[in-house]
Amino acid sequence: MDKLSKEQILASSSGWVASLLNFLPGVGAGYLYQRRWVPYFITAGTVTTWFVIGVILQGDKEPSQTEQLIGIAGLFIISIITVVEAKIAFKQATKIANSQREEIKSPIKKSWFK
């Protein structure tokens, strides 16, 4: 049995499920579903950095309502970026997988006359 390529694995996943999982929790869970480890760790690192910056800037005081909105807006922006990126990667992988599939289906016919 042939080893599946990265594009075939990504194309076999559902694009809308990956996008939904990236949006809803907001920490890149769709990347886990697509088996894309590097983007997942980048997203998790970005979210962690966002929280750490918020805690450092907050200090010992209670966060104001605008500070809370800024924190939530940052997580929302990270979620939107990961949704768009996961959808684009899925479409590209589907295109590559379809072209590879068509190459396999249409063998080269040898004949005396062309």
Secondary structure as UniProt FT lines:
FT   HELIX           6..12
FT   HELIX           15..23
FT   TURN            24..25
FT   HELIX           29..34
FT   HELIX           37..58
FT   TURN            59..60
FT   HELIX           65..105
//
